[in-house]
Amino acid sequence: MPIEKNGSIVDPVDVQIGGDADIDGIAQTLTADDINAVLMSPQSMDQRLETLKAMRAEIEARSHADFGNDMAPLLDDIDAAIATLSERF
């Protein structure tokens, strides 16, 4: 049941932090697992490089809201994956 707190409605959600029902705080849609999945996918190298570059562009587009530099490790992972694939060309 929603309750009123400080003039706004708060709807408490009973979920385990980090569980499947937990809502991401920054709506981060990309994870290190996603990057590794692209790196190891059976797609052609061109397709994988294109996908990784699109992921990088998406994170860079949201960097203005990243005051704590929390996205830097993801950018590092993407850059490393791009470098790995580029070496194979």
N, CA, C and O atoms as a GROMACS GRO file, in nm:
protein
  356
    1MET      N    1   0.083  -0.117   0.000
    1MET     CA    2   0.000   0.000   0.000
    1MET      C    3   0.089   0.124   0.000
    1MET      O    4   0.176   0.138   0.086
    2PRO      N    5   0.068   0.216  -0.096
    2PRO     CA    6   0.148   0.339  -0.099
    2PRO      C    7   0.125   0.422   0.026
    2PRO      O    8   0.014   0.428   0.079
    3ILE      N    9   0.229   0.486   0.072
    3ILE     CA   10   0.221   0.577   0.186
    3ILE      C   11   0.267   0.715   0.141
    3ILE      O   12   0.341   0.729   0.043
    4GLU      N   13   0.223   0.816   0.215
    4GLU     CA   14   0.266   0.952   0.181
    4GLU      C   15   0.383   0.990   0.270
    4GLU      O   16   0.376   0.977   0.393
    5LYS      N   17   0.491   1.037   0.208
    5LYS     CA   18   0.610   1.076   0.283
    5LYS      C   19   0.664   1.204   0.221
    5LYS      O   20   0.693   1.208   0.101
    6ASN      N   21   0.677   1.307   0.300
    6ASN     CA   22   0.728   1.437   0.253
    6ASN      C   23   0.648   1.489   0.134
    6ASN      O   24   0.706   1.546   0.042
    7GLY      N   25   0.518   1.469   0.135
    7GLY     CA   26   0.432   1.525   0.031
    7GLY      C   27   0.429   1.446  -0.098
    7GLY      O   28   0.368   1.490  -0.195
    8SER      N   29   0.494   1.330  -0.102
    8SER     CA   30   0.488   1.249  -0.224
    8SER      C   31   0.454   1.105  -0.187
    8SER      O   32   0.480   1.060  -0.076
    9ILE      N   33   0.397   1.036  -0.283
    9ILE     CA   34   0.358   0.897  -0.260
    9ILE      C   35   0.481   0.807  -0.275
    9ILE      O   36   0.552   0.815  -0.375
   10VAL      N   37   0.505   0.723  -0.177
   10VAL     CA   38   0.613   0.626  -0.181
   10VAL      C   39   0.549   0.488  -0.182
   10VAL      O   40   0.466   0.456  -0.097
   11ASP      N   41   0.589   0.407  -0.279
   11ASP     CA   42   0.536   0.271  -0.288
   11ASP      C   43   0.649   0.175  -0.254
   11ASP      O   44   0.732   0.144  -0.339
   12PRO      N   45   0.652   0.126  -0.129
   12PRO     CA   46   0.761   0.037  -0.091
   12PRO      C   47   0.754  -0.096  -0.168
   12PRO      O   48   0.647  -0.151  -0.190
   13VAL      N   49   0.869  -0.144  -0.205
   13VAL     CA   50   0.879  -0.269  -0.278
   13VAL      C   51   0.963  -0.364  -0.195
   13VAL      O   52   1.073  -0.330  -0.153
   14ASP      N   53   0.910  -0.481  -0.171
   14ASP     CA   54   0.979  -0.580  -0.089
   14ASP      C   55   1.057  -0.674  -0.181
   14ASP      O   56   1.005  -0.775  -0.227
   15VAL      N   57   1.184  -0.638  -0.206
   15VAL     CA   58   1.270  -0.722  -0.290
   15VAL      C   59   1.406  -0.734  -0.224
   15VAL      O   60   1.447  -0.648  -0.147
   16GLN      N   61   1.475  -0.841  -0.256
   16GLN     CA   62   1.610  -0.860  -0.206
   16GLN      C   63   1.706  -0.776  -0.290
   16GLN      O   64   1.701  -0.781  -0.413
   17ILE      N   65   1.791  -0.700  -0.226
   17ILE     CA   66   1.887  -0.616  -0.299
   17ILE      C   67   1.981  -0.706  -0.378
   17ILE      O   68   2.042  -0.798  -0.324
   18GLY      N   69   1.990  -0.677  -0.507
   18GLY     CA   70   2.073  -0.757  -0.596
   18GLY      C   71   2.000  -0.877  -0.654
   18GLY      O   72   2.055  -0.949  -0.737
   19GLY      N   73   1.876  -0.899  -0.609
   19GLY     CA   74   1.798  -1.011  -0.662
   19GLY      C   75   1.741  -0.980  -0.799
   19GLY      O   76   1.759  -0.870  -0.851
   20ASP      N   77   1.673  -1.075  -0.858
   20ASP     CA   78   1.617  -1.059  -0.992
   20ASP      C   79   1.516  -0.946  -1.001
   20ASP      O   80   1.502  -0.885  -1.107
   21ALA      N   81   1.445  -0.918  -0.893
   21ALA     CA   82   1.342  -0.813  -0.896
   21ALA      C   83   1.397  -0.676  -0.858
   21ALA      O   84   1.324  -0.577  -0.863
   22ASP      N   85   1.525  -0.668  -0.822
   22ASP     CA   86   1.586  -0.542  -0.782
   22ASP      C   87   1.596  -0.449  -0.903
   22ASP      O   88   1.639  -0.491  -1.011
   23ILE      N   89   1.556  -0.325  -0.885
   23ILE     CA   90   1.560  -0.227  -0.993
   23ILE      C   91   1.695  -0.158  -0.991
   23ILE      O   92   1.740  -0.112  -0.887
   24ASP      N   93   1.760  -0.151  -1.108
   24ASP     CA   94   1.890  -0.084  -1.116
   24ASP      C   95   1.876   0.063  -1.081
   24ASP      O   96   1.780   0.128  -1.122
   25GLY      N   97   1.972   0.114  -1.004
   25GLY     CA   98   1.966   0.253  -0.961
   25GLY      C   99   1.986   0.353  -1.074
   25GLY      O  100   1.926   0.460  -1.073
   26ILE      N  101   2.070   0.318  -1.171
   26ILE     CA  102   2.098   0.414  -1.279
   26ILE      C  103   2.048   0.361  -1.413
   26ILE      O  104   2.087   0.412  -1.518
   27ALA      N  105   1.965   0.262  -1.409
   27ALA     CA  106   1.911   0.202  -1.532
   27ALA      C  107   2.023   0.164  -1.628
   27ALA      O  108   2.014   0.186  -1.748
   28GLN      N  109   2.127   0.108  -1.572
   28GLN     CA  110   2.241   0.067  -1.654
   28GLN      C  111   2.201  -0.056  -1.733
   28GLN      O  112   2.178  -0.163  -1.676
   29THR      N  113   2.194  -0.040  -1.863
   29THR     CA  114   2.149  -0.151  -1.946
   29THR      C  115   2.264  -0.236  -1.997
   29THR      O  116   2.241  -0.345  -2.049
   30LEU      N  117   2.386  -0.190  -1.982
   30LEU     CA  118   2.503  -0.265  -2.026
   30LEU      C  119   2.581  -0.313  -1.905
   30LEU      O  120   2.601  -0.238  -1.808
   31THR      N  121   2.625  -0.436  -1.911
   31THR     CA  122   2.706  -0.492  -1.803
   31THR      C  123   2.831  -0.556  -1.863
   31THR      O  124   2.842  -0.570  -1.985
   32ALA      N  125   2.925  -0.592  -1.778
   32ALA     CA  126   3.046  -0.661  -1.823
   32ALA      C  127   3.009  -0.794  -1.889
   32ALA      O  128   3.076  -0.837  -1.983
   33ASP      N  129   2.904  -0.859  -1.840
   33ASP     CA  130   2.859  -0.984  -1.902
   33ASP      C  131   2.814  -0.962  -2.046
   33ASP      O  132   2.839  -1.046  -2.132
   34ASP      N  133   2.747  -0.850  -2.072
   34ASP     CA  134   2.704  -0.818  -2.207
   34ASP      C  135   2.824  -0.799  -2.300
   34ASP      O  136   2.824  -0.844  -2.414
   35ILE      N  137   2.925  -0.733  -2.249
   35ILE     CA  138   3.046  -0.709  -2.328
   35ILE      C  139   3.115  -0.841  -2.361
   35ILE      O  140   3.156  -0.864  -2.475
   36ASN      N  141   3.127  -0.928  -2.260
   36ASN     CA  142   3.189  -1.059  -2.283
   36ASN      C  143   3.107  -1.145  -2.378
   36ASN      O  144   3.163  -1.221  -2.457
   37ALA      N  145   2.976  -1.134  -2.370
   37ALA     CA  146   2.890  -1.210  -2.460
   37ALA      C  147   2.913  -1.170  -2.605
   37ALA      O  148   2.917  -1.255  -2.694
   38VAL      N  149   2.929  -1.040  -2.629
   38VAL     CA  150   2.958  -0.993  -2.765
   38VAL      C  151   3.096  -1.039  -2.808
   38VAL      O  152   3.115  -1.086  -2.920
   39LEU      N  153   3.193  -1.028  -2.719
   39LEU     CA  154   3.330  -1.068  -2.750
   39LEU      C  155   3.338  -1.215  -2.790
   39LEU      O  156   3.412  -1.251  -2.881
   40MET      N  157   3.263  -1.300  -2.722
   40MET     CA  158   3.269  -1.444  -2.746
   40MET      C  159   3.161  -1.496  -2.840
   40MET      O  160   3.151  -1.617  -2.860
   41SER      N  161   3.081  -1.409  -2.895
   41SER     CA  162   2.968  -1.454  -2.978
   41SER      C  163   3.017  -1.513  -3.111
   41SER      O  164   3.130  -1.486  -3.153
   42PRO      N  165   2.933  -1.592  -3.176
   42PRO     CA  166   2.971  -1.652  -3.304
   42PRO      C  167   2.956  -1.557  -3.424
   42PRO      O  168   2.980  -1.597  -3.538
   43GLN      N  169   2.916  -1.432  -3.399
   43GLN     CA  170   2.903  -1.336  -3.508
   43GLN      C  171   3.040  -1.309  -3.570
   43GLN      O  172   3.143  -1.340  -3.512
   44SER      N  173   3.038  -1.250  -3.689
   44SER     CA  174   3.164  -1.215  -3.754
   44SER      C  175   3.235  -1.107  -3.673
   44SER      O  176   3.173  -1.037  -3.592
   45MET      N  177   3.364  -1.095  -3.695
   45MET     CA  178   3.441  -0.994  -3.621
   45MET      C  179   3.389  -0.854  -3.651
   45MET      O  180   3.383  -0.770  -3.561
   46ASP      N  181   3.352  -0.828  -3.776
   46ASP     CA  182   3.299  -0.697  -3.811
   46ASP      C  183   3.174  -0.664  -3.731
   46ASP      O  184   3.158  -0.553  -3.681
   47GLN      N  185   3.084  -0.763  -3.719
   47GLN     CA  186   2.960  -0.742  -3.644
   47GLN      C  187   2.989  -0.719  -3.496
   47GLN      O  188   2.928  -0.634  -3.432
   48ARG      N  189   3.082  -0.797  -3.442
   48ARG     CA  190   3.116  -0.782  -3.300
   48ARG      C  191   3.180  -0.646  -3.273
   48ARG      O  192   3.148  -0.581  -3.174
   49LEU      N  193   3.271  -0.604  -3.362
   49LEU     CA  194   3.333  -0.472  -3.345
   49LEU      C  195   3.228  -0.361  -3.354
   49LEU      O  196   3.231  -0.266  -3.276
   50GLU      N  197   3.137  -0.375  -3.448
   50GLU     CA  198   3.031  -0.274  -3.463
   50GLU      C  199   2.943  -0.267  -3.338
   50GLU      O  200   2.908  -0.158  -3.292
   51THR      N  201   2.909  -0.383  -3.284
   51THR     CA  202   2.827  -0.388  -3.163
   51THR      C  203   2.900  -0.326  -3.045
   51THR      O  204   2.841  -0.250  -2.968
   52LEU      N  205   3.028  -0.359  -3.028
   52LEU     CA  206   3.107  -0.303  -2.918
   52LEU      C  207   3.121  -0.152  -2.932
   52LEU      O  208   3.114  -0.079  -2.832
   53LYS      N  209   3.140  -0.104  -3.053
   53LYS     CA  210   3.152   0.041  -3.075
   53LYS      C  211   3.019   0.111  -3.045
   53LYS      O  212   3.018   0.223  -2.994
   54ALA      N  213   2.907   0.044  -3.077
   54ALA     CA  214   2.775   0.101  -3.044
   54ALA      C  215   2.754   0.105  -2.893
   54ALA      O  216   2.698   0.201  -2.841
   55MET      N  217   2.800   0.001  -2.823
   55MET     CA  218   2.791   0.000  -2.676
   55MET      C  219   2.873   0.115  -2.618
   55MET      O  220   2.828   0.183  -2.526
   56ARG      N  221   2.991   0.135  -2.673
   56ARG     CA  222   3.078   0.243  -2.624
   56ARG      C  223   3.013   0.379  -2.647
   56ARG      O  224   3.018   0.466  -2.560
   57ALA      N  225   2.954   0.396  -2.764
   57ALA     CA  226   2.887   0.523  -2.796
   57ALA      C  227   2.770   0.548  -2.701
   57ALA      O  228   2.746   0.662  -2.660
   58GLU      N  229   2.697   0.441  -2.666
   58GLU     CA  230   2.584   0.456  -2.574
   58GLU      C  231   2.632   0.501  -2.436
   58GLU      O  232   2.572   0.590  -2.375
   59ILE      N  233   2.739   0.440  -2.387
   59ILE     CA  234   2.790   0.478  -2.256
   59ILE      C  235   2.845   0.620  -2.259
   59ILE      O  236   2.823   0.697  -2.165
   60GLU      N  237   2.914   0.656  -2.366
   60GLU     CA  238   2.967   0.792  -2.377
   60GLU      C  239   2.854   0.895  -2.383
   60GLU      O  240   2.867   1.005  -2.330
   61ALA      N  241   2.743   0.858  -2.447
   61ALA     CA  242   2.629   0.950  -2.456
   61ALA      C  243   2.568   0.977  -2.319
   61ALA      O  244   2.510   1.083  -2.296
   62ARG      N  245   2.582   0.880  -2.228
   62ARG     CA  246   2.527   0.898  -2.093
   62ARG      C  247   2.631   0.945  -1.992
   62ARG      O  248   2.601   0.956  -1.873
   63SER      N  249   2.752   0.973  -2.038
   63SER     CA  250   2.859   1.007  -1.945
   63SER      C  251   2.836   1.140  -1.872
   63SER      O  252   2.892   1.161  -1.765
   64HIS      N  253   2.755   1.228  -1.929
   64HIS     CA  254   2.727   1.356  -1.863
   64HIS      C  255   2.656   1.336  -1.729
   64HIS      O  256   2.661   1.424  -1.643
   65ALA      N  257   2.591   1.222  -1.711
   65ALA     CA  258   2.521   1.195  -1.586
   65ALA      C  259   2.603   1.109  -1.490
   65ALA      O  260   2.558   1.076  -1.380
   66ASP      N  261   2.723   1.073  -1.532
   66ASP     CA  262   2.808   0.984  -1.453
   66ASP      C  263   2.906   1.066  -1.369
   66ASP      O  264   3.024   1.074  -1.401
   67PHE      N  265   2.855   1.125  -1.262
   67PHE     CA  266   2.938   1.212  -1.178
   67PHE      C  267   3.043   1.136  -1.098
   67PHE      O  268   3.147   1.192  -1.063
   68GLY      N  269   3.019   1.009  -1.070
   68GLY     CA  270   3.113   0.930  -0.992
   68GLY      C  271   3.208   0.849  -1.076
   68GLY      O  272   3.285   0.769  -1.023
   69ASN      N  273   3.204   0.868  -1.208
   69ASN     CA  274   3.289   0.794  -1.302
   69ASN      C  275   3.268   0.643  -1.288
   69ASN      O  276   3.362   0.564  -1.301
   70ASP      N  277   3.143   0.604  -1.263
   70ASP     CA  278   3.109   0.462  -1.246
   70ASP      C  279   3.112   0.383  -1.376
   70ASP      O  280   3.124   0.261  -1.374
   71MET      N  281   3.103   0.451  -1.488
   71MET     CA  282   3.100   0.383  -1.617
   71MET      C  283   3.241   0.355  -1.671
   71MET      O  284   3.256   0.283  -1.769
   72ALA      N  285   3.343   0.411  -1.608
   72ALA     CA  286   3.481   0.395  -1.656
   72ALA      C  287   3.523   0.248  -1.668
   72ALA      O  288   3.585   0.211  -1.767
   73PRO      N  289   3.491   0.162  -1.570
   73PRO     CA  290   3.529   0.021  -1.586
   73PRO      C  291   3.464  -0.045  -1.708
   73PRO      O  292   3.525  -0.128  -1.774
   74LEU      N  293   3.339  -0.007  -1.737
   74LEU     CA  294   3.273  -0.063  -1.857
   74LEU      C  295   3.342  -0.014  -1.984
   74LEU      O  296   3.361  -0.090  -2.078
   75LEU      N  297   3.378   0.114  -1.986
   75LEU     CA  298   3.450   0.167  -2.102
   75LEU      C  299   3.584   0.095  -2.118
   75LEU      O  300   3.625   0.064  -2.230
   76ASP      N  301   3.652   0.069  -2.007
   76ASP     CA  302   3.779  -0.004  -2.013
   76ASP      C  303   3.758  -0.146  -2.068
   76ASP      O  304   3.837  -0.193  -2.150
   77ASP      N  305   3.651  -0.212  -2.023
   77ASP     CA  306   3.620  -0.347  -2.073
   77ASP      C  307   3.590  -0.345  -2.222
   77ASP      O  308   3.635  -0.433  -2.296
   78ILE      N  309   3.514  -0.246  -2.266
   78ILE     CA  310   3.480  -0.236  -2.408
   78ILE      C  311   3.606  -0.209  -2.490
   78ILE      O  312   3.628  -0.270  -2.594
   79ASP      N  313   3.689  -0.116  -2.443
   79ASP     CA  314   3.813  -0.085  -2.514
   79ASP      C  315   3.903  -0.209  -2.524
   79ASP      O  316   3.965  -0.233  -2.627
   80ALA      N  317   3.911  -0.286  -2.416
   80ALA     CA  318   3.992  -0.407  -2.417
   80ALA      C  319   3.935  -0.510  -2.515
   80ALA      O  320   4.011  -0.577  -2.586
   81ALA      N  321   3.803  -0.522  -2.519
   81ALA     CA  322   3.740  -0.617  -2.612
   81ALA      C  323   3.764  -0.574  -2.757
   81ALA      O  324   3.792  -0.657  -2.843
   82ILE      N  325   3.753  -0.444  -2.783
   82ILE     CA  326   3.779  -0.392  -2.918
   82ILE      C  327   3.924  -0.418  -2.956
   82ILE      O  328   3.952  -0.459  -3.069
   83ALA      N  329   4.016  -0.395  -2.864
   83ALA     CA  330   4.159  -0.419  -2.891
   83ALA      C  331   4.185  -0.567  -2.919
   83ALA      O  332   4.262  -0.601  -3.009
   84THR      N  333   4.121  -0.654  -2.842
   84THR     CA  334   4.138  -0.798  -2.861
   84THR      C  335   4.091  -0.840  -3.000
   84THR      O  336   4.161  -0.914  -3.070
   85LEU      N  337   3.975  -0.793  -3.040
   85LEU     CA  338   3.923  -0.828  -3.172
   85LEU      C  339   4.005  -0.765  -3.284
   85LEU      O  340   4.025  -0.826  -3.390
   86SER      N  341   4.052  -0.643  -3.262
   86SER     CA  342   4.130  -0.574  -3.364
   86SER      C  343   4.262  -0.644  -3.390
   86SER      O  344   4.313  -0.642  -3.502
   87GLU      N  345   4.320  -0.705  -3.285
   87GLU     CA  346   4.446  -0.778  -3.299
   87GLU      C  347   4.429  -0.902  -3.387
   87GLU      O  348   4.524  -0.946  -3.451
   88ARG      N  349   4.310  -0.957  -3.390
   88ARG     CA  350   4.282  -1.079  -3.466
   88ARG      C  351   4.263  -1.053  -3.615
   88ARG      O  352   4.267  -1.146  -3.696
   89PHE      N  353   4.241  -0.928  -3.651
   89PHE     CA  354   4.219  -0.893  -3.793
   89PHE      C  355   4.343  -0.911  -3.872
   89PHE      O  356   4.343  -0.887  -3.993
   0.00000   0.00000   0.00000
